[in-house]
Amino acid sequence: MSWHRVRYKKVNLGGVEMFYREVGAEAAPVLLLLHGFPTSSHMYRDLILQLADRHRIVAPDLPGFGSTKAPARGAYAYAFGNLYKAVLALVDTLKLERFGLMVFDYGAPVGFRLAAAYPNRISAIITQNGNVYEVGLREANIQPMRAYWENPSPANRDALRSFLTIDATRFQYTHGVPEDKLKLVSPDAVAHDQAILDRDPEVQLDLFGYKSNIALYPRWQEYLRATRPPVLAVWGKGDPFFAPAGAHAFRNDVPDAEVHLFDTGHFALETDGPEIAALIRDFLGRKGC
């Protein structure tokens, strides 16, 4: 059996001290893994070990999450454009010239900003409930957020605080998960994520200003149409926020995109990690990435 040790690293990017997990040989093809709300690179803790024999994995914590340190609100704007700039600075600092990109939730708008700006760097895209299509938004469950996007009043901002509670975090991990799979959801993951939210709720509320991402959906779809990168969509079909239609929509722009739906929720890796890892290994092997 081949054993792989995860390396836990930090790099100063000029105001942001970016933490990242790295595993695999330095000379191996690179995979950049971007997490989403409300977690960190911790969500990839098992997956990275299942891919490390073939790839060098780099999985950072975005500013506002995990072990990355960024300036306080007021000195640093917690907005998706700045999250993208931090990831770009990491990519440049590590001299990652070409890599596969895996995105989840918030990782999608960050990753697609990067892909659209530097298409020649992207060898393949893997999206696990990483949405870039309006058809993929479950309107019934995002109405409070949409109200805040349209009118960022104090009252609409306060209405979003319920998304930061332990009940809401547990909901994200369990909604849409069949009863027989609930035992696969790690309580440690829920506790880890809640600790992030409790650390600075105002930062998280700032990032709920997601409207800027939706405005860029057409730009990212044009990137997909123009460059046709290999795309693998692995989707928890019970996700309360991002519907399976968002996975299928990738085929509108990349006709040979591969789409796999799993009977689980938002955090599909928690319940179906080995199956998703097998799909990723096969996909990247066939695409030569």
N, C-alpha and C positions, 0 to 999 in steps of 0.2 A: 504493500500500500504506500502511496506517495503522500507525505504529510506536508502541509503548507502552513507557514506561520504568518499571521496577519501583523503588519507593521503599522503602528499608530503614530502618525506624524503631524507636525504643525509647520506652517510656513507663514512668514510675515509678508503681507501683500500691500503694505503701506496703509495702515489704519485698521485693517482686518487681519486678525491672526486665524488663518484657515486651518481647521483640523480636518484630516482625512485618513481613511483606512486604505492601506495598500497591501496587495498580496500578489504573488506570482513573480515570474522572472522579469528582470528589467528589460530584456530584449524581446519579450513576447508581444504579440499584438495587444493593443491597449483597449480597454473598455472603461468609459467614464460613466459612473452611475450617479444619478441625481435623484434625491429623495423628495418627498412632498410633505404636506401638512398632515398631522401635527408632529411628525417624527424627525428622524435624522438618518445618517448613514447606518445607524443601528438596524434599520429595517432590512438591510442587505447582509446582515451578519452571517447567515447560513448560505445564501446564494453565492457569495464571493468565494467561499471555500469549494463550492461545486464547480467553479469555472477556472480556478487558479492553475490547474495543470496545463491549460492552453493559453491563458491570457494574463496580462498584467492588469489588475483591477485597481482603479482609483475611485474612491467613493468619499466625497467631501461632505461636511456638514455646512449647509447654507447659513449665511449670517442670520442670527435670530434663533438658531436651532443648535441642538447638540453641544459640542465642545468648542465650536468656533466662537471667537471673541471679536465683537465689533463695537464701535463707539455707541454711546447712549443715544436715545432719541433726542433730536434737536441738533446733535453733532453729526448724525448719520441718518439719512432717509431710508426707512425700511420699505422699499418699493422694489418691484420685480426688475426694473432696469438696473438697480444697484446690485441685486443678487446676481444678475447676469454678468455685470462688470467684475464682480469678485471671482466668479467661476472662470471667466476669460483670463483674468490675471493669474489664476492658478494654472490653467492650461499653458499659458505662455511661460510661466516660471518653471514648470516641469518639462517644458519643451515637448509637449505632446503635439506632434505634427499631424498625425492621422489616427483616428480612433473610432470605435463603435460607441454609440451613445444609448444609454438606457435611462428612460424617464418615467416618473410616477407623479401624478397629481401636480403640485407646484413645480416639480422638476421639469414638467413639459414646457410651460412658458419660458422657463430659464433656458432649457436645452434647445428649444426651437429658435430662440433669439440667437443662440450661438451657431446653430446649424445654418440658419438663413444668412447670417453675416459671413460665415466661413464654410461654405458648402464643400470645398475641396478637402476639408479636414475630416469630414464625416464618412466613415466607411459603411455604416449600417445604423439603423435606428430600431431599438426595441422599446415598445411602449406598454407599460403595465398600468392600465387605467390612467394614462397620460393623455388628456383630451385636448384637441385643437379644432374642434368643430362644434358649432352651436347646436347641431342636432344631437350632440352627445350630452348636453346639459339637461339634467332632470329638473325642470322648472318648478315643480311642486315643492322641492326640497331646498331650492336656492332663492326662493322669493325674498326672505329677509336680507340676503346678501345683495340681490338686485336692487332692492329698495335703497340700500346704502350706496350702491354705485350711482344711482340716479340722483340721490339727495343725501350727501354725507353729513346729515344733521346729527347733533348730539343724541337725539332720541333714537335715530336709526342705527347709530353706532352702538348705543347701549343695548339695543335689541339683539345684537350679535354676541353679547357676552355669554349667552347660553351655549354657544358652540365651543366655549372654552372650559366647560365643566367636565368632571370625571364621567358623568353619565353620557355626555356627548362623545367623549373619547372612546368610551366602551362601546357606544353605539356604532362608531365608525369601524371598530374591529369586529363586531358581531352581526350587524344588520346584513341580511342576505346570505348568511352562512347557515347551511343546513345543520340540524341538531347534531348529527353524528360527527360533524367537523368542528364543533365548538371546542372540543377538548384539545384541538391542535392550536388554538389561539393562546399565545403566551401572555400570562398576566404581567410578566416583567415588561413586555413591550408596552402594554397599556400604562403601567406605572411610569416608565421612562418618558413616554410622550406627555403625560400629564404634568410631570415635573418641568418640562420645557414650557408648557403653557402657563403654569403658575409662576414662573420666573419673571415674566414681564408681559402681562396680558395686553398692554397697550401696543407693544410691537406687533403682536398677532392681529390686533384689530386694524393696525395700519395696513398689514398685508392682505386684509380682506378687501382692499380696494382693487379687486380683480378685473375691473372693467378695462383697464389698459391692455390686458392680455386678449380679451375678446376682440378688441379693435384690431389686433394684429393677426387674428386667425386667417383672414384672407391672404396676408403676406406669407404666412407659413405654408398655407395650402399651395400658393404659387411656387414657393421653394420646392415643395414635394413634386409638383407637376413638372417643373423645369429640370430637376436633377434626378428624379426617380431613384432615390437611394433604396437599398434593400430594407424593407419594413416588416417587422414582426410585431403584431399586436396580441398581447395575452391579457385577457380582461376578466375580472370578476363580474359576472353578469348581474349580481345582486347589489352592486355598488349603489348607494343611495344618492350619489351626486352625478356620476358619469355613467350614462346608459350605454348598453352594447352598440347602439347606433353610432356612437362615437368611434368605436373600434372598426365597424364595417365601413365607415366613411373614408378611412384611409385608402380603400380601393378605388374611390372616385378619382384620386390624384395619382396613386401608384397602383395600377391595375393588378399587379402580381403580389401585392402586399399579402402576407399570410396572417390570418385572423383565427384566434383560438379563444373560445369562451369557456370559462370555468364556472362550475356551480359553487360560487362563493361570493364574498363581498369585496369591499374596497381594498383591503390588505390581502390580496390573493396569495402573496408569498407565504403568509402565515400558515395557510391551510393546504396549499397546493405547490409549495416550493420545489420539491423534487421533480414534479412533472413539468413545471415551468423551466427549471434548470435544464432538463433533458431537451426541451424544445429549443431553448437558446443555443445549447451546444450543437444540436443538429443544424439549426439555421445558420449559425456563424460558420460552421464547417463547410456547408454547401456553398455559402457565399464567399468563401475564402477570406473571411475577416478575422 
